[in-house]
Amino acid sequence: MKKWLNRIIAVIKDRNLLAKAKEGKLSADEQKQIWREYETRYGSTFQADREADEDDDEGTTNAGADDFLLSEQEQQELFQFLQDDETEGDDAPSVPKTGKEANNALKKKIVSQQKTIERLAVVPETDLPVATVTGRDNMQTMTFVMGHTPHTKTHLFGIDCAFMQRGKWWNEITANRKEVEIRDLGPDEIMSFRREFNMYSDALAKRSQTLASRNALAMLDYGKMIAGTAPFTEYTGLDAKFGEYTVRRQDIILAYFRSLPSVQSIFPVQSNVRNKEVVPTVSFGELSQGWRDGEIFKGNVKFAAEIYWVNDVMFKYRFNDMIALQKRYVMDLSKGSSPFQWTFIEWVIMYFGLQLNSELQRRRVTGVRVPQQNVVANPAMFAADGVLRAIERTEEELKVLPFEDMGAYTESTIVDYFETMWDKVDDILPNMDGVRLFANAKHKKWYLRNFREKYGDNTDFSGVRSDLIDVNPEQIQWVPNMPNNCFKIWITYPGNIENLEYVPNEMYAFKFHEGFEDVKVLSRWMEGAVVQKVGIQYPTRAELQASERKNQWLFTNFPASTLADGATTVDGHENTVFLTGSNAAATALTDIENASSEVIYKIICGSTTNATTIAKSGNFAGITAAWTPAAVGQFIKLYAELEDYTLVVDGQNVTATRATGKFLELSRG
């Protein structure tokens, strides 16, 4: 049998298109898929193989490739493929009984289908609503997807699916651009909105999971999608309630969230992680030596494990006034400047998603999981651990020894400080190839000013310059979302520090709950951060110091501000880490001034000479016990105590949360 014939039959079978071919309903897109699959699978085009017309020895089961007998099943499958609804009477094909007959019949069929492709390519799409689409990626399709076509009497944007049906009060807001009188709605209409919202939210979450399972989430490009130039995506087998156009809109929502400012390019996100998941790591000692005879072995392998921490995070919000939300939506509709026309349900998801994403990106850097206080509003930064907490954990676990002589830098010392840090690590590692220095993006302006002052006003920071430092501004990874009073810097390999999650985009899987005048919407997800490869964990600090950092993959500074002799308060604006010094007399801290309610403050003992203490009283009455450090390096972490209070807004009582001015204890060590 001919090679090209065997191959095309195999492709058609594998794509399960025989039944459709029998009905004569192979679309242009499906035929294009066949040709693409053929080329991908066999490394050559169907046209090229057909012109070569080579025999396929491997596919021949009988002597004589053209005359071998087809099985009954093969005859029926080929007959189904060759059937055409337009073929009648004497022109109807008979069941091929040999490879030669099949060869000739397929030639005619292929020519016919190629003509069909050419015909469909020049036929414009209809402007009428379409229930199912065959994956066409062109601007006409995108006008439906993005909501740029007129509404019909039955559907929003002319998209024929249940989700876009007119008559539903929430869709009428979109169609008529005016609010619906919520008070006039009956219980069934209220429940229908909640049910429809939850179904759509579930579908969006499942779509995200489907794309993640196909490694396709990263391919969602918002700019290309709204321009109609995005790569082909498979849309077969979709739920009829939503259909292809609505699922394409879901993809654009997911792409839009991906287009928002993110730290994912700096700290990759690893999915499918459960809390306290143990991941083995391994470190190898030196292995090689000069040759000697005999059974002489050298080296060691040290097995360790990193614990991947993720925590439950939630979003719960109560709408006190659904009418106000409608008005805001109608205002957005009236602006007419958005490239995408959202339905009311889609807009609500976007409305909350924008704020949640902003909080998520900050938390992925500065977040610290803190016991939640019994108040209405705990700080977003206290919901889960971020990168800075993951780094701090490696230091507290005696895996990383910070450069303790490198305290907080200033605007005038930043360049010398970074150079010194780089040189210290260069003395430890065999070379600095591939490593990066990570620093607070808010301090980039300091670095540039100081760099120019040191190396010249006209420096462009580019090119190979052996006379300048290795850490010029372009070689520093500037990390966003760090507060201005955070002076932590670190050196490691890009990608070594990751953010963690359980289910991709689970944060956007919103749910509406009972009620309407008092509507509740919520979602729940998991997140955290980890340093993947850190180094060996030592049982004592003395052993960690003796290692001289030779087994570390992460190098950090010690950005503490040193307190003056006799200081009884610290300034929360100045720093978040404070080192106590020696005091001429007994000294106790009584307050953290200018404290932020979303920051953890760390007090570290720097001297046991009249060591600074904290009594369990006054502003620190809420700590577990008095803090009286007995050794240098002991610390206590503190955070703001919160309370609820009542505000009067527009004549109504509103509950809000504020700091009491007192502090609670997170941990000590």
C-alpha positions as CSV (number, residue, x, y, z in Angstrom):
1,M,0.0,0.0,0.0
2,K,1.2,3.6,-0.6
3,K,3.0,5.3,2.3
4,W,0.8,8.4,2.0
5,L,-2.4,6.4,2.0
6,N,-1.4,4.4,5.1
7,R,-0.5,7.7,6.8
8,I,-3.6,9.6,6.0
9,I,-5.9,6.7,7.0
10,A,-4.1,6.6,10.4
11,V,-4.5,10.3,11.0
12,I,-8.2,10.2,10.2
13,K,-8.7,7.2,12.5
14,D,-6.8,8.7,15.4
15,R,-8.8,12.0,15.2
16,N,-12.1,10.0,15.4
17,L,-13.4,11.8,12.3
18,L,-14.7,8.8,10.3
19,A,-18.3,9.2,11.6
20,K,-18.3,12.9,10.7
21,A,-16.8,12.2,7.3
22,K,-19.7,9.7,6.7
23,E,-22.1,12.6,7.2
24,G,-20.1,14.8,4.9
25,K,-19.7,17.4,7.7
26,L,-15.9,17.7,7.9
27,S,-15.3,21.4,8.4
28,A,-12.4,23.3,6.8
29,D,-10.8,23.6,10.2
30,E,-11.0,19.8,10.8
31,Q,-9.4,19.1,7.4
32,K,-6.7,21.7,8.2
33,Q,-6.1,19.8,11.5
34,I,-5.7,16.6,9.5
35,W,-3.0,18.2,7.3
36,R,-1.2,19.7,10.3
37,E,-1.3,16.4,12.2
38,Y,0.0,14.6,9.2
39,E,3.0,17.0,8.9
40,T,3.7,17.0,12.7
41,R,3.6,13.2,12.9
42,Y,5.5,12.3,9.8
43,G,7.8,15.2,9.3
44,S,6.6,15.9,5.7
45,T,3.5,17.4,4.1
46,F,0.8,15.2,2.7
47,Q,1.2,16.9,-0.7
48,A,4.9,16.0,-0.7
49,D,4.3,12.4,0.2
50,R,1.5,12.1,-2.4
51,E,3.8,13.4,-5.1
52,A,6.5,11.0,-4.1
53,D,3.9,8.2,-4.2
54,E,6.2,5.7,-2.4
55,D,5.3,2.2,-1.4
56,D,5.0,1.6,2.4
57,D,6.7,-1.8,3.0
58,E,6.0,-1.6,6.7
59,G,2.3,-1.1,6.1
60,T,2.0,-4.0,3.6
61,T,0.6,-7.2,5.1
62,N,0.4,-9.2,1.8
63,A,2.7,-9.5,-1.2
64,G,1.7,-6.8,-3.8
65,A,1.1,-3.5,-2.2
66,D,-1.7,-2.5,-4.6
67,D,-3.6,-5.8,-4.5
68,F,-3.6,-6.7,-0.8
69,L,-7.1,-7.4,0.6
70,L,-8.6,-5.0,3.1
71,S,-10.3,-6.4,6.2
72,E,-14.1,-6.0,6.5
73,Q,-13.6,-3.3,9.2
74,E,-11.1,-1.4,7.0
75,Q,-13.5,-1.6,4.1
76,Q,-16.3,-0.2,6.1
77,E,-14.2,2.6,7.6
78,L,-12.9,3.6,4.2
79,F,-16.4,3.5,2.8
80,Q,-17.7,5.8,5.6
81,F,-14.8,8.2,4.9
82,L,-15.5,8.2,1.2
83,Q,-19.2,8.7,1.6
84,D,-20.5,12.2,0.6
85,D,-24.0,13.4,1.1
86,E,-23.8,15.1,-2.3
87,T,-22.9,11.8,-4.1
88,E,-25.9,10.0,-5.4
89,G,-26.9,7.3,-7.8
90,D,-24.2,5.9,-10.1
91,D,-21.6,8.2,-8.7
92,A,-21.9,6.8,-5.2
93,P,-18.7,5.0,-4.2
94,S,-18.7,1.2,-3.6
95,V,-17.0,-0.5,-0.8
96,P,-13.3,-0.8,-1.7
97,K,-12.0,-4.3,-1.4
98,T,-8.4,-3.9,-2.2
99,G,-5.6,-1.4,-1.5
100,K,-5.6,-0.4,-5.2
101,E,-9.3,0.4,-5.1
102,A,-8.9,2.4,-1.9
103,N,-5.9,4.2,-3.4
104,N,-7.9,5.5,-6.3
105,A,-11.0,6.3,-4.3
106,L,-9.0,8.3,-1.8
107,K,-7.4,10.3,-4.5
108,K,-10.8,11.5,-5.6
109,K,-11.9,12.2,-2.1
110,I,-8.8,14.2,-1.2
111,V,-9.1,16.3,-4.3
112,S,-12.7,17.0,-3.4
113,Q,-11.9,18.0,0.1
114,Q,-9.0,20.3,-1.0
115,K,-11.6,22.1,-3.2
116,T,-13.9,22.4,-0.2
117,I,-11.1,24.0,1.8
118,E,-10.5,26.6,-1.0
119,R,-14.2,27.3,-1.2
120,L,-14.6,27.8,2.6
121,A,-11.6,30.1,2.8
122,V,-13.3,32.7,0.7
123,V,-16.8,32.5,2.2
124,P,-17.4,35.3,4.8
125,E,-18.8,34.4,8.2
126,T,-22.4,35.2,8.9
127,D,-23.3,38.0,11.3
128,L,-26.2,35.9,12.8
129,P,-25.8,34.2,16.2
130,V,-23.8,31.0,16.1
131,A,-24.3,28.2,18.5
132,T,-21.1,26.3,17.8
133,V,-17.9,27.5,16.1
134,T,-15.1,25.4,14.7
135,G,-12.1,27.2,16.2
136,R,-11.7,30.0,13.6
137,D,-9.2,32.6,14.8
138,N,-10.0,35.7,12.8
139,M,-11.2,39.2,13.5
140,Q,-14.9,38.4,12.7
141,T,-14.8,35.8,15.5
142,M,-13.1,38.2,17.8
143,T,-15.9,40.8,17.4
144,F,-18.3,38.2,18.9
145,V,-15.8,37.2,21.6
146,M,-15.1,40.7,22.7
147,G,-18.7,41.9,22.6
148,H,-18.4,44.3,19.7
149,T,-21.4,42.9,17.7
150,P,-24.9,44.3,18.3
151,H,-27.2,42.5,20.8
152,T,-30.0,40.5,19.2
153,K,-33.5,40.1,20.5
154,T,-32.5,36.8,22.1
155,H,-28.8,37.0,23.0
156,L,-26.1,39.4,24.2
157,F,-23.7,40.3,21.4
158,G,-25.5,37.7,19.2
159,I,-23.7,34.8,21.0
160,D,-26.2,32.0,20.9
161,C,-25.6,30.2,24.3
162,A,-27.6,29.9,27.5
163,F,-25.2,32.2,29.4
164,M,-25.8,35.1,27.0
165,Q,-29.6,34.7,26.8
166,R,-31.7,37.9,27.0
167,G,-34.5,38.1,29.5
168,K,-32.3,37.5,32.5
169,W,-32.3,40.7,34.6
170,W,-28.5,40.7,34.9
171,N,-28.1,40.4,31.2
172,E,-30.7,43.1,30.6
173,I,-28.4,45.5,32.5
174,T,-25.8,44.9,29.8
175,A,-28.2,45.1,26.9
176,N,-30.0,48.3,28.0
177,R,-27.2,50.0,30.0
178,K,-29.4,50.9,32.9
179,E,-30.0,49.5,36.3
180,V,-32.7,47.0,37.2
181,E,-34.9,47.8,40.2
182,I,-33.6,45.2,42.6
183,R,-36.4,45.6,45.0
184,D,-38.9,44.5,42.4
185,L,-37.2,41.1,41.8
186,G,-38.8,38.0,43.1
187,P,-37.1,35.2,45.0
188,D,-36.7,33.0,41.9
189,E,-34.9,35.8,40.0
190,I,-32.6,36.4,43.0
191,M,-31.7,32.8,43.3
192,S,-31.2,32.5,39.5
193,F,-28.5,35.1,39.6
194,R,-26.6,33.4,42.4
195,R,-26.9,30.1,40.6
196,E,-25.8,31.5,37.3
197,F,-22.9,33.4,38.8
198,N,-21.7,30.3,40.6
199,M,-22.0,28.1,37.5
200,Y,-20.0,30.7,35.5
201,S,-17.3,31.0,38.2
202,D,-17.0,27.1,38.4
203,A,-16.7,27.0,34.6
204,L,-13.9,29.7,34.7
205,A,-12.0,27.7,37.4
206,K,-12.4,24.5,35.4
207,R,-11.2,26.2,32.2
208,S,-8.1,27.5,34.1
209,Q,-7.4,24.0,35.4
210,T,-7.9,22.5,31.9
211,L,-5.4,25.0,30.4
212,A,-3.0,24.4,33.3
213,S,-3.1,20.6,32.7
214,R,-2.2,21.2,29.0
215,N,0.6,23.7,30.0
216,A,-1.3,26.3,28.0
217,L,-1.9,29.0,30.6
218,A,1.4,30.5,29.8
219,M,0.4,30.9,26.2
220,L,-2.5,33.2,27.0
221,D,-1.4,36.6,25.7
222,Y,-3.9,39.3,26.4
223,G,-2.5,41.8,23.8
224,K,-2.6,39.2,21.0
225,M,-6.0,37.9,22.0
226,I,-7.8,41.2,21.8
227,A,-6.0,41.9,18.5
228,G,-7.2,38.5,17.1
229,T,-3.7,37.3,16.5
230,A,-3.4,34.7,19.3
231,P,-2.3,31.2,18.4
232,F,-4.8,28.4,17.6
233,T,-6.5,26.8,20.7
234,E,-8.7,23.7,20.7
235,Y,-12.4,24.4,21.6
236,T,-14.0,21.1,20.9
237,G,-16.2,19.2,23.4
238,L,-17.4,22.3,25.3
239,D,-20.5,22.5,27.5
240,A,-23.4,23.9,25.4
241,K,-24.4,26.2,28.2
242,F,-21.3,28.3,27.5
243,G,-20.1,27.4,24.0
244,E,-16.9,28.4,22.2
245,Y,-17.4,32.1,22.2
246,T,-18.0,32.4,25.9
247,V,-15.1,30.1,26.7
248,R,-12.9,32.3,24.5
249,R,-14.1,35.2,26.7
250,Q,-13.0,33.2,29.8
251,D,-9.6,32.7,28.2
252,I,-9.3,36.5,27.7
253,I,-10.3,37.0,31.4
254,L,-7.5,34.6,32.5
255,A,-5.1,36.3,30.0
256,Y,-6.1,39.7,31.4
257,F,-5.3,38.6,35.0
258,R,-1.9,37.3,33.7
259,S,-1.2,40.6,32.0
260,L,-1.5,42.5,35.3
261,P,1.8,43.5,37.1
262,S,3.2,40.4,38.7
263,V,6.4,39.1,40.4
264,Q,6.0,35.8,38.7
265,S,8.8,36.6,36.3
266,I,11.2,37.0,39.3
267,F,9.8,34.3,41.5
268,P,8.1,31.5,39.5
269,V,4.9,30.0,40.8
270,Q,4.7,26.2,41.5
271,S,1.2,24.7,41.6
272,N,-0.3,21.6,43.2
273,V,1.5,22.1,46.6
274,R,-0.2,21.2,49.8
275,N,0.8,22.7,53.2
276,K,4.0,21.4,54.8
277,E,4.8,19.2,51.8
278,V,8.3,17.7,52.2
279,V,10.5,17.9,49.1
280,P,13.9,16.0,49.3
281,T,17.1,17.8,48.3
282,V,20.7,16.5,48.0
283,S,24.1,18.1,48.3
284,F,27.3,16.4,47.1
285,G,30.7,16.7,48.8
286,E,33.9,16.9,46.7
287,L,34.3,13.7,44.6
288,S,37.4,13.8,42.4
289,Q,41.1,13.1,43.2
290,G,44.2,11.8,41.4
291,W,44.3,8.2,40.2
292,R,45.4,5.5,42.6
293,D,45.0,1.7,42.4
294,G,42.7,-0.1,44.7
295,E,39.2,0.4,46.3
296,I,39.7,4.0,47.3
297,F,36.5,6.1,47.6
298,K,36.0,9.7,48.2
299,G,33.0,12.0,48.7
300,N,29.8,12.2,50.6
301,V,26.1,12.8,49.8
302,K,24.0,14.7,52.2
303,F,20.3,14.3,51.9
304,A,18.0,16.9,53.3
305,A,14.5,18.2,52.8
306,E,12.7,21.5,52.3
307,I,9.2,21.9,53.7
308,Y,6.9,23.7,51.3
309,W,4.6,25.9,53.3
310,V,1.2,27.1,52.0
311,N,-1.7,28.5,54.0
312,D,-5.4,29.0,53.4
313,V,-6.3,32.4,52.3
314,M,-9.8,33.8,51.8
315,F,-11.8,36.6,50.4
316,K,-15.2,37.3,51.8
317,Y,-17.2,40.4,51.0
318,R,-20.7,41.6,51.9
319,F,-22.6,43.8,49.5
320,N,-24.7,46.1,51.5
321,D,-26.1,47.8,48.4
322,M,-26.4,45.8,45.1
323,I,-27.9,48.8,43.4
324,A,-24.7,50.8,43.9
325,L,-22.7,48.0,42.3
326,Q,-25.1,48.1,39.3
327,K,-24.6,51.9,38.9
328,R,-20.8,51.5,38.9
329,Y,-21.1,48.8,36.2
330,V,-23.3,51.0,34.1
331,M,-20.9,53.8,34.4
332,D,-18.1,51.6,33.2
333,L,-20.3,50.5,30.2
334,S,-21.0,54.1,29.3
335,K,-17.3,55.0,29.1
336,G,-16.9,52.8,26.0
337,S,-13.1,52.9,26.2
338,S,-12.5,49.2,27.1
339,P,-11.5,46.9,24.2
340,F,-13.7,44.2,25.9
341,Q,-17.4,44.6,26.7
342,W,-18.0,42.6,29.9
343,T,-21.3,41.1,31.0
344,F,-22.4,42.0,34.5
345,I,-21.2,38.7,35.9
346,E,-17.9,38.9,34.1
347,W,-17.4,42.4,35.3
348,V,-18.0,41.5,39.0
349,I,-15.3,38.9,38.7
350,M,-12.9,41.4,37.1
351,Y,-13.9,44.1,39.7
352,F,-12.8,41.9,42.6
353,G,-10.0,40.1,40.7
354,L,-8.1,43.4,40.1
355,Q,-7.9,44.2,43.8
356,L,-7.1,40.6,44.9
357,N,-4.3,40.4,42.3
358,S,-2.8,43.6,43.6
359,E,-2.8,42.2,47.2
360,L,-1.5,38.8,46.0
361,Q,1.5,40.3,44.3
362,R,2.5,42.3,47.4
363,R,1.9,39.3,49.6
364,R,4.1,37.1,47.4
365,V,7.0,39.3,48.4
366,T,6.3,40.6,51.9
367,G,3.6,38.3,53.3
368,V,3.9,36.6,56.7
369,R,1.4,34.2,58.0
370,V,0.1,35.5,61.4
371,P,-2.6,34.1,63.7
372,Q,-5.8,35.8,62.6
373,Q,-7.2,38.1,65.2
374,N,-10.9,38.2,66.0
375,V,-11.7,41.3,64.1
376,V,-13.5,42.2,60.8
377,A,-10.4,43.0,58.8
378,N,-7.1,41.3,59.3
379,P,-4.3,42.7,57.1
380,A,-3.9,41.1,53.6
381,M,-0.1,40.8,54.2
382,F,-0.7,38.6,57.2
383,A,-2.6,35.9,55.2
384,A,0.3,33.8,53.9
385,D,4.1,33.7,53.7
386,G,6.0,35.5,50.9
387,V,9.5,35.4,49.6
388,L,11.1,37.5,52.4
389,R,9.6,35.2,55.0
390,A,10.9,32.1,53.1
391,I,14.4,33.6,53.2
392,E,14.1,34.5,56.9
393,R,13.0,30.9,57.6
394,T,16.3,29.5,56.1
395,E,18.3,31.8,58.5
396,E,16.3,30.7,61.5
397,E,16.6,27.0,60.6
398,L,20.4,27.4,60.6
399,K,20.8,26.7,56.9
400,V,21.9,30.2,55.9
401,L,24.4,32.4,57.8
402,P,23.8,36.1,57.0
403,F,26.7,38.5,56.7
404,E,26.2,39.9,60.1
405,D,28.7,42.8,59.6
406,M,26.3,44.1,56.9
407,G,23.6,46.1,58.6
408,A,21.2,48.5,57.0
409,Y,22.6,50.6,54.1
410,T,21.7,54.2,53.3
411,E,21.3,56.2,50.1
412,S,24.9,57.4,50.3
413,T,26.4,53.9,51.0
414,I,24.3,51.7,48.8
415,V,26.8,51.1,45.9
416,D,29.7,50.3,48.2
417,Y,27.4,48.1,50.2
418,F,26.3,46.1,47.2
419,E,29.8,45.8,45.9
420,T,31.0,44.5,49.3
421,M,28.2,41.9,49.4
422,W,29.1,40.8,45.8
423,D,32.8,40.5,46.7
424,K,32.1,38.4,49.8
425,V,30.0,35.9,47.8
426,D,32.6,35.9,45.0
427,D,35.2,34.8,47.6
428,I,33.0,31.8,48.5
429,L,31.7,30.5,45.2
430,P,34.0,29.1,42.4
431,N,32.6,31.8,40.1
432,M,29.6,34.2,39.9
433,D,28.3,32.9,36.6
434,G,24.5,32.9,36.6
435,V,23.9,34.4,40.1
436,R,22.0,37.6,40.6
437,L,21.8,40.1,43.4
438,F,18.2,40.9,44.5
439,A,17.3,44.2,46.1
440,N,14.4,46.5,46.9
441,A,13.1,48.2,43.7
442,K,12.3,51.3,45.7
443,H,16.0,51.8,46.3
444,K,16.9,51.6,42.7
445,K,16.8,55.4,42.5
446,W,19.3,55.6,45.4
447,Y,21.6,53.2,43.6
448,L,21.5,55.1,40.3
449,R,22.3,58.4,42.0
450,N,25.1,56.9,44.1
451,F,26.4,55.0,41.1
452,R,26.6,58.2,39.0
453,E,28.3,60.0,41.8
454,K,30.9,57.3,42.1
455,Y,31.5,56.4,38.5
456,G,30.5,59.5,36.5
457,D,27.4,61.3,35.4
458,N,27.5,60.0,31.9
459,T,27.6,56.3,32.7
460,D,25.1,54.3,30.7
461,F,25.4,51.2,32.9
462,S,25.9,48.9,29.9
463,G,28.8,47.1,28.1
464,V,31.8,45.2,29.4
465,R,33.8,47.5,31.7
466,S,36.6,45.7,33.7
467,D,37.3,48.9,35.6
468,L,33.9,49.0,37.2
469,I,32.0,46.8,39.6
470,D,30.4,43.6,38.6
471,V,27.0,44.6,40.1
472,N,26.1,47.5,37.8
473,P,22.4,48.5,37.9
474,E,21.5,46.3,34.9
475,Q,22.8,43.1,36.7
476,I,20.7,43.7,39.8
477,Q,17.2,42.1,40.0
478,W,15.1,44.9,41.5
479,V,12.2,43.3,43.4
480,P,8.9,45.3,43.5
481,N,6.4,45.5,46.4
482,M,9.0,45.8,49.2
483,P,8.4,48.6,51.6
484,N,10.9,51.5,51.6
485,N,12.2,50.6,55.1
486,C,13.1,47.1,54.1
487,F,16.9,46.7,53.4
488,K,17.1,43.0,52.8
489,I,19.3,41.9,49.8
490,W,20.3,38.4,48.8
491,I,22.3,36.6,46.2
492,T,21.2,33.3,44.6
493,Y,20.4,31.8,41.3
494,P,17.3,33.0,39.4
495,G,14.3,30.7,40.0
496,N,15.7,29.3,43.2
497,I,13.0,31.1,45.2
498,E,9.5,30.3,44.3
499,N,5.9,31.2,45.2
500,L,3.6,28.3,45.8
501,E,-0.1,27.6,45.2
502,Y,-2.4,24.6,45.2
503,V,-4.8,25.2,42.3
504,P,-3.9,27.8,39.6
505,N,-6.3,30.8,39.6
506,E,-8.3,29.3,42.5
507,M,-8.5,32.8,44.0
508,Y,-10.9,33.8,41.1
509,A,-13.3,31.0,41.8
510,F,-15.9,33.3,43.4
511,K,-19.1,32.1,45.0
512,F,-22.3,34.0,45.8
513,H,-24.2,33.0,48.9
514,E,-27.7,33.5,50.2
515,G,-29.4,36.9,50.4
516,F,-29.5,39.7,48.0
517,E,-30.0,43.1,49.7
518,D,-27.1,41.6,51.8
519,V,-25.2,39.7,49.1
520,K,-22.1,37.7,50.2
521,V,-19.3,36.7,47.8
522,L,-16.3,34.7,48.7
523,S,-13.4,32.5,47.5
524,R,-10.7,30.4,49.1
525,W,-7.3,29.3,48.0
526,M,-3.8,28.4,49.2
527,E,-0.4,30.2,48.8
528,G,3.1,30.4,50.2
529,A,6.8,30.6,49.3
530,V,9.9,28.5,49.5
531,V,13.7,28.6,48.8
532,Q,14.1,25.4,46.7
533,K,17.8,24.8,47.3
534,V,19.3,26.4,50.4
535,G,22.2,24.4,51.8
536,I,22.9,22.0,54.7
537,Q,21.1,22.5,58.0
538,Y,23.4,22.6,61.0
539,P,22.5,21.5,64.5
540,T,24.1,24.6,66.1
541,R,24.9,28.2,65.2
542,A,28.6,27.5,66.0
543,E,28.7,24.8,63.4
544,L,27.0,27.0,60.8
545,Q,29.5,29.7,61.4
546,A,32.4,27.2,61.2
547,S,31.1,26.1,57.7
548,E,32.1,29.6,56.3
549,R,29.0,29.4,54.1
550,K,30.6,26.9,51.7
551,N,27.5,24.8,51.6
552,Q,25.0,27.6,50.9
553,W,23.1,28.4,47.7
554,L,21.6,31.5,49.2
555,F,23.5,34.5,50.7
556,T,21.9,37.2,52.7
557,N,22.7,40.4,54.6
558,F,21.7,41.4,58.1
559,P,19.8,44.6,57.6
560,A,19.2,45.7,61.2
561,S,19.3,49.2,62.6
562,T,21.3,49.3,65.8
563,L,19.6,51.0,68.8
564,A,21.4,53.7,70.7
565,D,22.6,53.2,74.3
566,G,19.5,53.4,76.6
567,A,16.9,53.5,73.7
568,T,13.5,52.7,75.0
569,T,11.5,53.0,71.8
570,V,12.1,52.0,68.1
571,D,10.9,53.9,65.0
572,G,8.8,51.8,62.7
573,H,9.5,54.2,59.8
574,E,13.2,53.6,60.0
575,N,13.3,49.8,59.7
576,T,11.6,46.6,60.6
577,V,14.6,44.8,62.1
578,F,16.4,46.3,65.2
579,L,19.6,45.2,66.9
580,T,20.0,46.1,70.6
581,G,23.4,47.3,71.8
582,S,25.2,47.5,75.1
583,N,23.6,49.8,77.6
584,A,25.1,51.8,80.5
585,A,22.1,50.9,82.7
586,A,19.2,48.5,82.7
587,T,17.0,49.3,79.7
588,A,13.5,48.2,78.6
589,L,11.6,48.9,75.4
590,T,8.2,50.4,75.9
591,D,6.9,51.2,72.4
592,I,7.3,50.8,68.6
593,E,6.6,54.3,67.3
594,N,5.1,54.9,63.8
595,A,4.3,51.2,63.6
596,S,2.5,49.8,60.5
597,S,-0.4,47.4,61.2
598,E,0.8,45.1,58.3
599,V,4.4,44.7,59.3
600,I,6.3,42.3,61.6
601,Y,8.9,44.0,63.8
602,K,11.9,41.9,64.9
603,I,14.0,42.9,67.9
604,I,17.3,41.1,68.1
605,C,19.7,41.0,71.1
606,G,23.1,42.5,70.0
607,S,24.7,42.6,73.5
608,T,24.1,41.1,76.9
609,T,25.6,44.1,78.7
610,N,22.6,45.5,80.4
611,A,20.6,43.7,77.7
612,T,17.5,45.5,76.4
613,T,14.4,43.8,77.7
614,I,10.6,43.9,77.1
615,A,8.2,43.6,80.1
616,K,4.8,42.0,79.7
617,S,3.0,45.2,80.5
618,G,1.9,48.5,78.9
619,N,2.0,48.3,75.1
620,F,3.5,44.8,75.3
621,A,1.0,43.3,77.8
622,G,-0.2,41.0,75.1
623,I,3.1,39.1,74.6
624,T,3.4,35.6,76.0
625,A,5.9,36.4,78.7
626,A,8.6,39.1,79.5
627,W,11.5,39.0,77.0
628,T,14.8,38.9,78.7
629,P,17.5,37.7,76.2
630,A,20.4,35.7,77.7
631,A,22.5,35.5,74.6
632,V,23.4,37.5,71.5
633,G,21.2,36.6,68.6
634,Q,18.0,35.8,70.5
635,F,15.0,37.6,69.1
636,I,11.3,38.4,69.5
637,K,8.8,39.2,66.7
638,L,6.0,41.6,67.3
639,Y,2.9,42.8,65.4
640,A,0.1,45.2,65.9
641,E,-2.9,44.3,68.0
642,L,-6.2,45.2,66.2
643,E,-9.7,46.1,67.3
644,D,-13.0,46.8,65.7
645,Y,-14.8,50.1,66.0
646,T,-17.9,51.8,64.6
647,L,-17.9,54.5,62.0
648,V,-21.0,56.4,60.8
649,V,-21.1,56.7,57.0
650,D,-24.0,58.3,55.3
651,G,-26.1,57.9,58.4
652,Q,-25.3,54.2,58.7
653,N,-23.1,52.4,61.3
654,V,-20.1,50.7,59.6
655,T,-17.7,48.4,61.4
656,A,-14.0,49.0,60.7
657,T,-10.7,47.8,62.1
658,R,-7.7,49.7,63.5
659,A,-4.6,49.2,65.5
660,T,-4.9,49.6,69.3
661,G,-1.3,50.9,69.7
662,K,-0.4,47.7,71.5
663,F,1.5,44.7,70.2
664,L,1.3,40.9,70.1
665,E,4.0,38.3,69.9
666,L,4.5,36.2,66.8
667,S,7.5,34.1,67.9
668,R,10.8,34.3,69.7
669,G,14.1,32.4,69.3
